[in-house]
């Protein structure tokens, strides 16, 4: 038996008046997700345990069967693994967004979805500036994909921080980092503002009518986690397809094969067809594949209803291509809701469907159908054992 999880990040939502009280999942044309629901069974999955923030790190670890209470230290450490950064035992890693702050307000958590080369140039200039001062030269910034970057601080104590996508259009003052490293982090944010303000990248962006990058925003600090290898735990080979460092970092620690797909961007313009092709080939040699698509989540953060529905439909079309070439067991689900109304993640359970275990009479893949599905309500860590069950 072979197994596939297709995870559309942030697909779940709330009823929207503009859609006649339907959710984006209900409004989207999703014949292949609906087919999974009809040929299988549905349920609701609580992917984020009480007491945790509804982030993709927490949710996806749970979907992959890992108990975050024993293995989670912070998002930064997971992304470091994907970027090939070997953290020492005392190293503190931070996820580090490039953001736009205007008059003290977080106006864009992604600095207009800055390109990766632009972000790399800005961080190179910041690293050069920090090397001039003993207090700051131990902090190192690593460029990632677009606005998603990393900061590593040897011997850091961490801070309590807020994801920038949670505070769009809000004053940042009350959300600034607090904790052991707060003075150092605030100083680094101020230095980044001075470096970025005079950098040619920003001058070119402003001239082109694009949003400038005004600051770094470090968040979700953590040290190297202890995550068991997927193959040893479940006795099967496994792979990951994602354009997001977070997911690939989880895969790195779990010993899963990381499958890089040309044209996969982690944004609305990702190459869905390429992801489908690479998934089909991967499933010829692997027992299990985790296929993650970020686009619905990005549309949710943007508050763009049209783009969210389109992203869901593109995930569905990608699934359809795979289904024509794969007859194993398939699960489809989001990791968390990213409602258009709030533009950030929420805690509500998400719908899931599995083809290949039983049927329950559900006909459409949606939040409402899942509430009456045959699998009932489950916690996130229960999904993988169910999918792999005989």
DOZABA-520954 format. One record per atom (N, C-alpha, C): z, y, x; residue in one letter. Coordinates in steps of 0.1 Angstrom, whole numbers, padded with zeros to 4 digits, always signed. Each point is the difference from the previous one (the first is absolute). Layout:
BEGIN
ZYXA ...
//
This chain:
BEGIN
+0000-0012+0008X +0000+0012-0008X +0000+0012+0009X -0008+0010-0004X +0000+0013+0007X +0005+0011-0010X +0005+0011+0006X +0007+0010-0008X -0004+0014+0004X -0001+0009-0010X -0004+0014+0002X +0008+0009-0009X +0006+0010+0007X +0006+0011-0007X -0008+0013+0001X -0004+0006-0011X -0007+0012+0000X +0009+0011-0005X +0004+0009+0009X +0010+0010-0004X -0007+0014+0000X -0001+0006-0012X -0005+0013-0001X +0012+0010+0000X +0002+0006+0011X +0012+0009+0002X +0001+0010-0011X +0012+0001-0006X +0002+0010-0010X -0008+0000-0013X -0006-0011-0003X -0009-0001-0012X +0008+0003-0013X +0013-0005-0001X +0007+0002-0012X +0003+0015-0003X +0002+0003-0013X +0002+0014-0004X +0007+0000-0013X +0000+0012-0006X +0006+0002-0013X -0011+0003-0011X +0003-0001-0013X -0009+0004-0010X -0003+0015+0002X -0013+0004-0002X -0004+0013+0003X -0007+0006-0013X +0004+0011-0004X -0005+0006-0013X -0015+0002+0001X -0005+0004+0012X -0014+0003+0002X -0008-0013-0003X +0006-0012+0002X -0006-0013-0002X +0003-0006-0013X +0005+0008-0009X +0004-0005-0013X +0012-0009+0000X +0009+0003+0009X +0012-0008+0001X -0002-0013+0009X -0011-0001+0006X -0003-0012+0008X +0004+0003+0015X +0003-0010+0008X +0001+0002+0014X -0013-0001+0007X -0001+0005+0013X -0013-0002+0007X -0005-0014+0001X +0010-0010+0001X -0005-0014+0000X -0006-0004-0014X +0006+0005-0011X -0006-0003-0013X -0013+0007-0002X -0002+0012+0006X -0012+0008-0002X -0011-0005+0009X +0003-0006+0011X -0010-0004+0010X -0008-0012-0005X -0012-0001+0004X -0008-0012-0003X +0003-0011+0011X +0008-0010-0003X +0004-0010+0010X -0003-0014-0005X -0012-0004-0001X -0003-0013-0005X +0005-0012+0008X +0001+0002+0013X +0005-0011+0009X +0015-0001+0000X +0007+0011+0000X +0015-0001-0002X +0003-0006-0013X -0008+0004-0010X +0002-0005-0014X -0002-0015+0000X -0010-0005+0008X -0003-0014+0000X +0011-0008+0007X +0006+0006+0010X +0012-0006+0006X +0011-0002-0010X +0002+0011-0008X +0010+0000-0011X -0003-0011-0010X -0012-0001-0004X -0004-0010-0011X +0001-0014+0005X -0005-0002+0012X +0000-0014+0006X +0014-0004+0006X +0009+0010+0001X +0013-0003+0006X +0011+0005-0009X +0010+0005+0006X +0012+0005-0007X +0005+0013+0006X +0007+0008-0007X +0005+0013+0005X +0015+0001-0001X +0005+0010+0006X +0014+0003+0000X +0003+0014+0006X +0013+0004+0000X +0004+0012+0007X +0008-0003+0012X -0003+0008+0011X +0007-0003+0013X +0007+0013+0004X +0013-0002+0002X +0009+0011+0006X -0001-0001+0015X -0009+0008+0005X -0003-0001+0015X +0010+0008+0008X +0007+0009-0006X +0010+0008+0008X +0014-0002-0005X +0008-0006+0009X +0014-0003-0004X +0008+0013-0003X +0010-0001-0008X +0009+0011-0003X +0006+0005+0013X +0001+0013+0002X +0005+0006+0012X -0010+0003+0010X -0012-0003-0002X -0011+0003+0010X -0010+0010-0006X -0006+0008+0009X -0011+0009-0005X -0012-0008-0003X -0008+0004-0010X -0012-0007-0004X -0012+0002+0010X +0001-0005+0012X -0011+0002+0009X -0008-0012+0002X -0012+0001+0006X -0009-0011+0002X +0006-0010+0010X +0008+0005+0009X +0007-0008+0010X +0009-0010-0007X +0009+0005-0008X +0009-0009-0007X -0007-0010-0010X -0009+0006-0007X -0007-0008-0011X -0009-0011+0006X -0008+0003+0011X -0008-0010+0005X +0007-0011+0008X +0011+0004+0007X +0008-0010+0006X +0005-0010-0010X +0005+0005-0012X +0004-0009-0010X -0011-0009-0006X -0012+0006-0002X -0011-0008-0005X -0003-0011+0010X +0001+0002+0012X -0002-0010+0011X +0012-0010+0002X +0010+0002-0009X +0011-0010+0001X +0011+0004+0009X +0001+0012+0005X +0010+0004+0010X +0011+0008-0008X +0013-0004+0003X +0011+0007-0006X +0003+0013+0009X -0002+0011-0006X +0001+0013+0008X +0015+0002+0004X +0009-0006-0007X +0014+0002+0004X +0003-0006+0013X -0008-0010+0005X +0003-0006+0012X -0010+0003+0011X -0012+0006-0003X -0010+0002+0010X -0005+0015+0001X +0003+0008-0009X -0006+0014+0000X +0009+0010+0007X -0006+0007+0010X +0007+0011+0007X -0006+0013-0002X -0013+0001-0004X -0006+0013-0002X -0015-0002+0001X -0008+0009-0006X -0014-0001+0000X -0006+0002+0014X +0005+0010+0007X -0005+0003+0013X -0001-0012+0010X +0010-0008+0000X -0001-0012+0008X -0011-0010-0004X -0003-0001-0012X -0010-0009-0005X -0014+0006+0004X -0002+0013-0001X -0013+0006+0004X -0002-0001+0015X +0011+0001+0008X -0001-0001+0014X -0006-0013+0004X +0004-0011-0006X -0006-0013+0003X -0015+0000-0002X -0005+0006-0010X -0014+0000-0003X -0008+0008+0010X +0007+0010+0006X -0007+0008+0010X +0002-0005+0014X +0006-0012+0001X +0001-0006+0014X +0011+0006+0008X +0010+0006-0006X +0011+0006+0007X +0012-0009+0000X +0004-0005+0012X +0010-0009+0001X +0014+0007+0001X +0007+0001-0011X +0013+0007+0000X +0010-0007+0008X +0007+0007+0008X +0012-0005+0007X +0012+0000-0009X +0011-0007+0003X +0011-0001-0009X +0007+0013-0004X -0002+0010+0008X +0006+0013-0003X -0010+0010-0005X -0012-0004-0002X -0010+0010-0004X +0000+0002-0015X -0001+0012-0005X +0000+0004-0014X -0014+0005-0003X -0007-0007-0010X -0013+0004-0003X +0000+0007-0014X -0008+0010-0001X -0002+0008-0012X -0014+0000-0005X -0002-0002-0013X -0013+0003-0005X -0001+0015+0000X -0012+0006+0004X -0001+0014+0003X -0013+0005-0007X +0002+0006-0011X -0012+0006-0007X -0004+0014+0006X -0013+0003+0000X -0005+0013+0002X -0001+0007-0013X +0007+0011-0002X +0001+0006-0014X -0004+0015+0000X -0002+0005-0012X -0002+0014-0002X +0012+0006-0008X +0007+0009+0007X +0012+0007-0007X -0004+0014+0000X +0001+0006-0012X -0004+0014-0003X +0011+0008-0006X +0005+0010+0007X +0011+0008-0005X +0012-0009-0004X +0003-0010+0008X +0011-0009-0002X -0002-0010-0011X -0012-0002-0004X -0003-0010-0011X -0009-0011+0006X +0003-0013-0003X -0009-0011+0004X -0012+0000-0009X -0011+0006+0005X -0012+0002-0008X -0010-0012+0002X +0002-0008+0011X -0009-0012+0001X +0007-0009+0010X +0003-0012-0004X +0006-0010+0008X -0009-0007+0010X -0013+0003-0001X -0010-0006+0009X -0009+0010+0007X +0004+0013-0001X -0008+0011+0006X -0015-0001-0003X -0002-0002-0013X -0014-0001-0004X -0007-0013+0004X +0008-0011+0002X -0005-0012+0005X -0008+0002+0013X +0007+0006+0010X -0005+0003+0013X -0007-0012+0006X -0010+0002+0008X -0007-0012+0006X +0008-0005+0011X -0002-0013+0004X +0008-0006+0011X -0003+0008+0013X -0012+0003+0004X -0002+0007+0013X +0007+0014+0000X +0000+0007-0011X +0007+0013-0001X +0015-0002+0002X +0005-0010-0007X +0014-0003+0002X +0004-0003+0014X -0008-0009+0006X +0002-0004+0014X +0000+0012+0010X -0009+0009-0002X -0001+0012+0008X +0013+0009-0001X +0004+0002-0012X +0013+0007-0003X +0012-0006+0007X +0001-0013-0002X +0012-0007+0006X -0001+0000+0015X -0012-0001+0006X -0001+0001+0014X +0005+0013+0006X -0003+0011-0007X +0004+0013+0004X +0015+0001-0002X +0006-0006-0010X +0014+0000-0002X +0007-0008+0010X -0005-0011+0004X +0006-0008+0011X +0000+0008+0013X -0011+0007+0003X -0001+0008+0012X +0011+0011+0000X +0002+0006-0011X +0010+0011-0001X +0014-0006+0002X +0003-0011-0006X +0014-0006+0001X +0003-0004+0014X -0010-0004+0008X +0003-0005+0013X +0005+0011+0010X -0001+0012-0005X +0004+0012+0008X +0015+0002+0000X +0007-0007-0010X +0015+0003-0002X +0007-0013+0000X +0011-0002+0009X +0007-0012+0001X +0005-0005-0013X +0005+0009-0009X +0006-0003-0013X -0010-0008-0009X -0012+0004+0001X -0010-0006-0009X -0010-0010+0005X +0000-0001+0013X -0011-0009+0006X +0002-0014-0003X +0011-0005-0004X +0002-0014-0003X -0007-0004-0014X -0001+0010-0008X -0007-0002-0013X -0015-0001+0002X -0006-0011-0005X -0014-0002+0002X -0007-0002-0013X -0011+0006-0002X -0008-0001-0013X -0012-0008+0003X -0003-0009-0010X -0011-0009+0001X -0009+0002-0012X -0013+0003+0003X -0010+0002-0011X -0003-0013-0008X +0000+0001-0013X -0004-0012-0008X -0013+0003-0008X +0001-0003-0013X -0012+0002-0008X +0002+0013-0009X -0009+0010+0001X +0001+0012-0008X +0014+0007+0002X +0007+0002-0011X +0013+0007+0001X +0011-0009+0004X -0002-0013+0000X +0011-0010+0003X +0001-0003+0015X +0011+0006+0005X +0002-0001+0015X +0014-0005+0003X +0003+0000+0012X +0013-0006+0004X +0007+0008+0011X +0013+0000-0001X +0008+0006+0011X +0011-0010+0004X +0001-0001+0013X +0010-0009+0006X +0010+0008+0008X +0013-0003-0002X +0010+0007+0007X +0010-0010+0006X -0001-0002+0014X +0010-0009+0006X +0014+0005-0002X +0009-0010-0004X +0014+0003-0002X +0003+0009-0012X -0010+0001-0009X +0002+0009-0012X +0010-0006-0010X +0007+0009-0007X +0010-0005-0010X -0005+0000-0014X -0012+0006-0002X -0006+0000-0013X +0004+0012-0009X -0006+0001-0011X +0004+0010-0010X -0003-0005-0014X +0006+0006-0010X -0003-0002-0014X -0012+0009-0003X -0011-0005-0005X -0012+0008-0002X -0007-0004-0013X -0008+0009-0004X -0007-0001-0013X -0015-0002+0003X -0007-0009-0006X -0015-0001+0002X -0006+0013-0005X -0009+0006+0007X -0006+0012-0004X -0008-0001-0013X -0005-0012-0003X -0008-0001-0013X +0010+0000-0012X +0013+0000+0002X +0009+0001-0011X +0004+0014-0003X -0004+0010+0008X +0004+0014-0002X -0011+0010+0000X -0012-0005-0004X -0012+0009-0001X +0003+0011-0010X -0003+0012+0004X +0002+0012-0008X +0014+0004-0001X +0009-0005+0008X +0014+0003+0000X +0004+0007+0013X +0010+0009-0001X +0006+0006+0012X +0006-0011+0009X -0003+0001+0013X +0004-0011+0009X +0015+0002+0004X +0006+0011-0002X +0013+0003+0006X +0010-0010-0003X +0001-0004-0013X +0011-0010-0003X -0004-0014+0004X -0013-0003+0004X -0004-0013+0004X -0002-0002+0015X +0005+0010+0008X -0001-0001+0014X +0009-0012+0005X -0004-0006+0011X +0008-0012+0005X +0014+0003+0003X +0009-0009-0003X +0014+0001+0003X +0005-0013+0007X +0009+0002+0010X +0006-0011+0007X +0000+0002+0015X +0003-0011+0007X +0002+0002+0015X -0010+0008+0007X -0013-0003-0003X -0011+0007+0008X -0005+0012-0007X +0007+0006-0010X -0007+0010-0008X -0003+0013+0008X +0009+0004+0009X -0003+0012+0008X -0013-0002+0009X -0001-0012+0006X -0011-0003+0008X -0013+0000-0008X +0000-0007-0012X -0011-0001-0009X -0005+0014-0004X +0010+0008-0005X -0004+0013-0004X -0006+0008+0011X +0005-0001+0012X -0006+0007+0011X -0014-0005+0003X -0003-0013-0001X -0013-0005+0002X -0010+0005-0011X +0005+0001-0012X -0008+0005-0011X -0004+0014+0003X +0009+0008+0005X -0003+0014+0003X -0010+0001+0011X +0002-0008+0010X -0009+0001+0012X -0014-0005-0005X -0001-0010-0008X -0013-0004-0005X -0007+0011-0008X +0007+0008-0007X -0006+0011-0007X -0006+0010+0009X +0007+0003+0011X -0006+0010+0010X -0012-0006+0007X +0001-0013+0004X -0011-0006+0007X -0013-0001-0009X +0002-0004-0013X -0011-0002-0009X -0006+0013-0004X +0008+0010-0001X -0005+0013-0005X -0011+0006+0009X +0001-0003+0013X -0010+0006+0009X -0011-0010+0004X +0001-0012-0005X -0009-0011+0005X -0014+0002-0006X -0011-0003+0008X -0013+0001-0005X -0003-0008-0013X +0006-0012-0001X -0002-0008-0012X +0003+0008-0013X +0011+0007+0000X +0004+0008-0012X -0009+0012-0002X -0004+0006+0011X -0009+0011-0002X -0013-0004-0006X -0005-0012+0004X -0012-0005-0005X +0001-0005-0015X +0012-0005-0003X +0003-0004-0014X +0000+0012-0009X +0007+0010+0004X +0001+0012-0008X -0013+0006-0002X -0008+0001+0010X -0014+0006-0001X -0009-0008-0009X +0003-0013-0001X -0008-0009-0009X +0006+0000-0014X +0011+0007-0003X +0006+0001-0013X +0009-0012-0003X +0005-0007+0011X +0009-0011-0002X +0014+0004+0002X +0009-0009-0004X +0014+0003+0002X +0004-0001+0014X +0008+0009+0006X +0005-0002+0013X +0011-0010+0001X +0002-0005+0012X +0012-0008+0003X +0011+0009+0005X +0011+0001-0007X +0010+0010+0004X +0012-0006+0007X +0003-0013-0003X +0012-0006+0006X -0001-0015+0001X +0008-0006+0008X +0003-0014-0001X +0011-0002-0011X +0001-0012-0006X +0011-0003-0009X +0004-0014+0003X +0010-0002+0009X +0005-0014+0003X +0009-0005-0011X -0001-0013-0003X +0008-0006-0011X +0000-0015+0002X +0009-0006-0007X +0002-0015+0000X +0002-0006+0014X +0010+0005+0006X +0003-0005+0014X +0005-0014+0000X -0002-0008+0010X +0005-0013+0001X -0002-0007+0014X +0008-0009+0002X -0001-0008+0013X -0007-0013-0003X -0004-0007+0011X -0007-0013-0001X +0007-0009-0010X -0008-0005-0010X +0006-0010-0010X -0001-0014+0005X +0008-0009-0007X -0002-0014+0002X -0006-0006-0012X -0013-0004+0001X -0007-0006-0011X -0006-0013+0004X +0003-0010-0008X -0004-0014+0004X -0015-0001-0002X -0006-0010+0008X -0014-0002+0000X -0004-0007-0013X -0011+0006-0006X -0004-0005-0013X -0004-0015+0000X -0007-0004+0011X -0005-0014+0000X +0012-0010+0002X +0010+0004+0007X +0012-0009+0002X +0008-0001-0013X +0000+0011-0008X +0008+0000-0012X -0007-0007-0011X -0013+0001-0001X -0007-0006-0011X -0009-0012+0003X -0002-0002+0013X -0008-0011+0005X -0015+0001-0002X -0005+0013-0001X -0015+0002-0002X -0004+0012+0009X -0013+0000+0002X -0005+0011+0008X -0003+0012-0009X +0001+0012+0005X +0000+0012-0008X -0007+0012+0007X -0006+0008-0008X -0007+0012+0005X +0003+0012-0009X -0002+0012+0006X +0001+0013-0007X -0012+0008+0002X -0005+0006-0011X -0011+0010+0000X +0006+0013-0006X +0001+0010+0008X +0005+0013-0004X -0004+0011+0010X -0003+0012-0005X -0003+0011+0009X +0012+0008+0003X +0012-0004-0005X +0012+0007+0002X +0009-0006+0011X +0005+0008+0009X +0008-0005+0011X +0013-0007-0005X +0006+0005-0011X +0012-0007-0005X -0003-0014-0003X -0010-0003-0007X -0003-0014-0004X -0003-0009+0012X -0008+0006+0009X -0004-0007+0012X +0012-0002+0009X +0010+0009+0000X +0012-0002+0007X +0009-0011-0005X +0001-0001-0013X +0007-0012-0006X -0007-0013+0004X -0013+0000+0000X -0008-0012+0004X +0003-0003+0014X +0000+0010+0009X +0003-0002+0014X +0013-0007+0002X +0010+0005-0006X +0014-0006+0002X +0000-0014-0006X -0008-0002-0011X +0000-0013-0007X -0009-0010+0006X -0007+0004+0011X -0009-0009+0006X -0013-0004-0008X -0003+0009-0009X -0013-0002-0008X -0012+0005+0008X -0011-0005-0002X -0012+0005+0006X -0004+0013-0006X -0002+0010+0008X -0004+0014-0005X -0015+0001+0001X -0006+0001-0012X -0015+0000-0001X -0004+0015-0001X -0007+0005+0010X -0004+0014-0001X -0014+0001-0006X -0001+0008-0010X -0013+0001-0007X -0006+0014+0002X -0012+0000+0006X -0007+0013+0002X -0003+0007-0013X +0003+0013+0000X -0002+0007-0012X +0012+0001-0009X +0011-0008+0003X +0012+0001-0008X +0008+0012+0005X +0003+0009-0009X +0006+0013+0004X +0014+0003-0005X +0005-0008-0010X +0012+0003-0006X +0000+0012-0009X -0012+0004-0004X -0002+0011-0009X -0010-0003-0011X -0004+0010-0008X -0009-0003-0012X -0013-0005+0005X -0004+0004+0012X -0014-0004+0005X +0000-0013+0007X +0010-0008-0001X +0000-0013+0007X -0011-0009-0004X -0005-0009+0009X -0011-0008-0003X +0005-0013-0007X -0001+0000-0013X +0005-0011-0008X -0009-0013+0002X -0013+0002+0001X -0008-0011+0002X +0002-0007+0014X +0003+0008+0010X +0003-0006+0013X +0013-0008-0001X +0010+0005-0007X +0012-0007-0001X -0002-0013-0007X -0008+0000-0011X -0003-0013-0006X -0007-0010+0009X -0010+0005+0008X -0007-0009+0009X +0010-0006+0010X +0008+0008+0006X +0009-0005+0010X +0011-0009-0006X +0004+0003-0012X +0009-0009-0007X -0006-0014-0002X -0012-0001-0005X -0007-0012-0002X -0001-0009+0013X -0003+0007+0011X -0001-0007+0012X +0013-0004+0005X +0011+0008-0002X +0013-0004+0005X +0005-0012-0007X -0003+0000-0013X +0006-0012-0008X -0007-0013+0003X -0011+0000+0007X -0006-0012+0005X +0009-0007+0011X +0008+0008+0007X +0007-0005+0011X +0015+0001-0002X +0005+0009-0009X +0014+0002-0002X +0004-0006-0014X +0013-0004+0000X +0005-0005-0013X +0004+0011-0010X +0004+0011+0006X +0006+0011-0009X -0005+0013+0006X -0004+0009-0010X -0005+0014+0004X +0007+0010-0009X +0004+0011+0006X +0006+0011-0007X -0010+0012+0002X -0006+0004-0011X -0010+0010+0000X +0005+0013-0007X +0003+0010+0008X +0006+0012-0005X -0010+0011+0000X +0000+0008-0011X -0009+0012-0002X +0009+0012-0003X -0001+0010+0008X +0009+0012-0001X -0005+0010-0010X -0013+0000-0004X -0006+0011-0007X +0007+0004-0013X +0004-0009-0009X +0006+0004-0013X +0013+0008+0003X +0007-0003+0010X +0012+0007+0004X -0003+0014+0004X -0010+0002+0008X -0004+0013+0005X -0004+0009-0012X -0008-0006-0009X -0004+0008-0012X +0013+0004-0008X +0009-0009-0001X +0013+0003-0007X +0007+0011+0006X +0001+0000+0013X +0007+0011+0007X -0007+0013-0001X -0013-0001-0002X -0008+0013-0002X +0001+0005-0014X +0005-0009-0009X +0000+0004-0014X -0014+0000-0007X -0009-0008+0006X -0014+0000-0004X -0003-0012-0009X +0000+0002-0013X -0001-0011-0010X -0014-0006+0002X -0010+0008+0001X -0014-0006+0000X -0001-0009+0013X +0005+0005+0011X -0001-0008+0012X +0008-0012+0000X +0012+0000-0007X +0008-0012-0001X -0007-0011-0008X -0006+0004-0011X -0007-0010-0009X -0012-0005+0008X -0007+0008+0007X -0011-0004+0008X +0004-0010+0011X +0011+0003+0007X +0006-0008+0011X +0003-0014-0006X +0007+0000-0012X +0003-0013-0006X -0012-0008-0003X -0010+0006-0005X -0013-0007-0004X -0007-0005+0013X +0002+0007+0011X -0006-0005+0013X +0007-0011+0005X +0014+0000-0001X +0007-0012+0004X -0004-0012-0009X -0002+0002-0013X -0004-0011-0008X -0014-0005+0004X -0009+0009+0003X -0014-0005+0004X +0001-0008+0013X +0009+0005+0009X +0002-0008+0013X +0006-0014-0003X +0009+0000-0010X +0006-0013-0004X -0011-0009-0006X -0009+0006-0007X -0011-0008-0006X -0009-0007+0010X -0003+0008+0011X -0008-0006+0010X +0007-0012+0007X +0013+0002+0002X +0007-0011+0006X +0001-0012-0009X +0002+0002-0013X +0001-0011-0009X -0013-0008-0002X -0011+0006+0003X -0012-0008+0000X -0001-0010+0012X +0008+0002+0010X +0000-0008+0012X +0013-0007+0003X +0009+0001-0009X +0014-0006+0003X +0006-0005-0013X +0003-0013+0000X +0006-0006-0012X +0014-0004+0002X +0007+0005+0010X +0014-0003+0002X +0009+0008-0010X +0013-0001+0003X +0010+0007-0008X +0000+0015+0003X +0000+0009-0010X -0001+0014+0002X +0012+0007-0007X +0006+0009+0007X +0010+0010-0007X -0005+0014+0002X +0001+0008-0011X -0004+0014+0001X +0011+0008-0005X +0003+0012+0007X +0011+0008-0004X +0000+0013+0008X +0008+0010-0005X +0003+0012+0009X +0013-0003+0007X +0004+0008+0009X +0013-0001+0007X +0010+0008-0007X -0004+0011-0006X +0009+0009-0008X -0008+0009-0008X +0005+0007-0010X -0008+0010-0007X +0000+0013+0008X -0012+0007-0001X -0001+0014+0005X -0006+0008-0011X +0009+0004-0009X -0005+0007-0012X -0006+0013+0003X -0011+0003-0007X -0007+0013+0001X +0009+0012-0003X +0009-0002-0010X +0009+0011-0004X +0009+0004+0011X +0006-0009+0008X +0010+0004+0010X -0006+0000+0015X -0012-0006+0001X -0007+0000+0013X +0008-0007+0011X +0009-0009-0003X +0007-0008+0010X +0004-0013-0006X +0006-0008+0008X +0004-0014-0004X +0012+0000-0009X +0000-0009-0009X +0012-0002-0009X +0004-0015+0000X +0012-0002-0006X +0007-0013+0001X -0004-0011-0010X -0008+0004-0010X -0002-0009-0011X -0007-0013+0005X +0003-0012-0006X -0007-0012+0003X -0015+0001-0002X -0007-0008+0007X -0015+0001+0000X -0006-0013-0007X -0011+0002-0006X -0007-0012-0005X -0006-0009+0011X +0001-0013-0003X -0007-0009+0009X -0006-0012-0008X -0011-0005+0006X -0007-0012-0006X -0003-0010+0010X +0001-0012-0003X -0003-0011+0009X -0009-0010-0007X -0012-0003+0006X -0009-0010-0005X +0003-0013+0008X +0001-0011-0008X +0001-0013+0007X +0013-0007-0002X +0010+0006-0008X +0012-0007-0003X +0002-0004-0014X -0002+0010-0010X +0001-0003-0014X -0007+0012-0007X -0001-0002-0013X -0006+0011-0008X +0010+0004-0011X -0001+0013-0005X +0010+0004-0009X -0006+0009-0012X -0013+0001-0001X -0006+0007-0011X -0002+0015+0003X +0003+0005+0012X -0003+0014+0003X -0015+0002+0002X -0005+0011-0004X -0014+0002+0000X -0004+0012+0009X +0009+0009+0004X -0003+0011+0008X +0010+0002+0011X -0004+0005+0012X +0009+0003+0010X +0006+0014-0002X +0012+0001-0005X +0006+0013-0003X +0015-0001+0000X +0007+0011+0000X +0014+0000+0000X +0005-0006-0013X -0006+0004-0011X +0004-0004-0014X -0002-0015-0001X -0011-0006+0004X -0002-0014-0001X +0010-0008+0008X +0003+0005+0012X +0009-0007+0009X +0014-0001-0005X +0004+0010-0008X +0013+0000-0006X +0003-0012-0009X -0011-0006-0006X +0002-0012-0008X -0006-0012+0006X -0003+0000+0013X -0006-0011+0007X +0009-0012+0002X -0006-0011+0003X +0007-0013+0001X +0009-0001+0012X -0002+0008+0010X +0009-0001+0012X +0013+0008-0002X +0000+0009-0011X +0012+0008-0002X +0002+0010+0011X +0013+0004+0002X +0004+0010+0010X +0005-0007+0012X -0004+0004+0012X +0004-0007+0012X +0003+0011+0011X +0007-0004+0010X +0002+0009+0011X -0011-0002+0011X -0003+0010+0008X -0011+0000+0009X -0001-0013+0009X +0011-0004+0005X +0000-0011+0009X -0003-0013-0006X +0000-0001-0014X -0003-0012-0007X -0015-0003-0001X -0008+0011+0002X -0015-0002-0002X -0006-0010+0009X +0002+0001+0013X -0006-0009+0010X +0003-0014-0002X +0013-0004-0002X +0003-0014-0003X -0007-0005-0013X -0001+0009-0010X -0007-0004-0012X -0015-0002+0003X -0006+0009+0007X -0014-0002+0004X -0003-0012+0007X +0009-0004+0010X -0002-0011+0008X +0005-0013-0006X +0006+0000-0012X +0006-0012-0006X -0011-0010-0003X +0004-0013+0000X -0009-0011-0004X -0003+0001-0015X 
//
